[in-house]
Amino acid sequence: MDLVGIALIIIALAFVALVIFLILVLKKVSATIDETKKTISMLTSDVNVTLYQTNEILAKANVLVEDVNGKVSTIDPLFVAIADLSESVSDLNVHARSLGQKASSATSQASTISKAALVGKVANKFFNKKGEKA
């Protein structure tokens, strides 16, 4: 065997090693692809179940929201009545304050008048005593 024959044998062995390596890599890639297919299949079924459950939840939520809206519309007049009552009570408070201020003012004037009447009585007695002496 000459050098060319030895080189061809080395090249043939390298080619066989490359083919064996590629076969092993392709088997692992094939196993990975099979596992990926299984995972995608499971995810698809899980997503379908989740979407179905989500649709059921949304349908129930819509029914609940409609029920709440109906109940809110029935109690809405109550809130309007409460607002009207609140406004009436506020007006009553304003009028009560005004009446209280008027009463306070009248009491103060009555007090001044009673003091003036007292001074008048004292002055009358004083002048009556002077008139009796004269």
HELIX and SHEET records of a PDB file:
HELIX    1   1 LEU A    3  LYS A  133  1                                 131    
END                                                                             
